[in-house]
Amino acid sequence: MKIALACQSVLLEKSLELFLKNHIYSYKQCDFVIADRHIEIDKPLFYISYNDSNLNIPFSKSSLILSIENFYNTTLKRDVKVDKKIVKEVDIDKIEKKITELTNNFRDDLVKVIKNYYDN
């Protein structure tokens, strides 16, 4: 879980850095952003505020971690569903034929190696 911070409140940002020190990354590397205001970004936004947010202030370290994990898992599940759709669109017959071809080639090469070893 890679998180970037974009908080106006210095106190909130320092608290989050302390609680999440092993998960803080730059915006380019992160999975989602935690902010104390609504911002327009191209990554998922975990919003912390006094009301109507992913996590309300005040919060404890444990409630922060639980809320972030739930948010991350929800976001991740959405991405997994998209990946499953892509896999379904792939022609399974083509994959099976390719696997069979590779397996047969490997078997033939293995038989050649064994015959060469015992013929010498």
Contacts in CASP RR format, 6 or more apart in sequence:
PFRMAT RR
TARGET T0000
AUTHOR 0000-0000-0000
METHOD contacts of the structure
MODEL  1
MKIALACQSVLLEKSLELFLKNHIYSYKQCDFVIADRHIEIDKPLFYISY
NDSNLNIPFSKSSLILSIENFYNTTLKRDVKVDKKIVKEVDIDKIEKKIT
ELTNNFRDDLVKVIKNYYDN
1 23 0 8 1.000
1 31 0 8 1.000
1 68 0 8 1.000
1 69 0 8 1.000
1 72 0 8 1.000
2 23 0 8 1.000
2 25 0 8 1.000
2 29 0 8 1.000
2 30 0 8 1.000
2 31 0 8 1.000
3 20 0 8 1.000
3 23 0 8 1.000
3 24 0 8 1.000
3 25 0 8 1.000
3 30 0 8 1.000
3 31 0 8 1.000
3 32 0 8 1.000
3 33 0 8 1.000
3 34 0 8 1.000
3 46 0 8 1.000
3 68 0 8 1.000
4 24 0 8 1.000
4 25 0 8 1.000
4 26 0 8 1.000
4 27 0 8 1.000
4 29 0 8 1.000
4 30 0 8 1.000
4 32 0 8 1.000
4 33 0 8 1.000
4 34 0 8 1.000
4 43 0 8 1.000
5 13 0 8 1.000
5 16 0 8 1.000
5 17 0 8 1.000
5 24 0 8 1.000
5 33 0 8 1.000
5 34 0 8 1.000
5 35 0 8 1.000
6 27 0 8 1.000
6 33 0 8 1.000
6 34 0 8 1.000
6 35 0 8 1.000
6 39 0 8 1.000
6 41 0 8 1.000
7 13 0 8 1.000
7 16 0 8 1.000
7 34 0 8 1.000
7 35 0 8 1.000
7 36 0 8 1.000
7 37 0 8 1.000
7 48 0 8 1.000
8 36 0 8 1.000
8 37 0 8 1.000
9 36 0 8 1.000
12 36 0 8 1.000
12 48 0 8 1.000
12 57 0 8 1.000
16 24 0 8 1.000
16 34 0 8 1.000
16 64 0 8 1.000
17 24 0 8 1.000
19 61 0 8 1.000
19 64 0 8 1.000
19 65 0 8 1.000
20 64 0 8 1.000
20 68 0 8 1.000
27 33 0 8 1.000
27 43 0 8 1.000
30 43 0 8 1.000
31 43 0 8 1.000
31 44 0 8 1.000
31 72 0 8 1.000
31 75 0 8 1.000
32 43 0 8 1.000
32 44 0 8 1.000
32 45 0 8 1.000
32 46 0 8 1.000
32 71 0 8 1.000
32 72 0 8 1.000
32 75 0 8 1.000
33 39 0 8 1.000
33 41 0 8 1.000
33 43 0 8 1.000
33 44 0 8 1.000
33 45 0 8 1.000
33 46 0 8 1.000
34 45 0 8 1.000
34 46 0 8 1.000
34 47 0 8 1.000
34 48 0 8 1.000
34 68 0 8 1.000
35 45 0 8 1.000
35 46 0 8 1.000
35 47 0 8 1.000
35 48 0 8 1.000
36 47 0 8 1.000
36 48 0 8 1.000
36 49 0 8 1.000
37 47 0 8 1.000
37 49 0 8 1.000
38 45 0 8 1.000
38 47 0 8 1.000
39 45 0 8 1.000
44 71 0 8 1.000
44 75 0 8 1.000
46 54 0 8 1.000
46 55 0 8 1.000
46 67 0 8 1.000
46 68 0 8 1.000
46 71 0 8 1.000
47 53 0 8 1.000
47 54 0 8 1.000
47 55 0 8 1.000
48 54 0 8 1.000
48 55 0 8 1.000
48 56 0 8 1.000
48 57 0 8 1.000
48 59 0 8 1.000
49 56 0 8 1.000
49 57 0 8 1.000
50 56 0 8 1.000
50 57 0 8 1.000
54 67 0 8 1.000
54 71 0 8 1.000
55 63 0 8 1.000
55 64 0 8 1.000
55 67 0 8 1.000
55 68 0 8 1.000
59 67 0 8 1.000
END
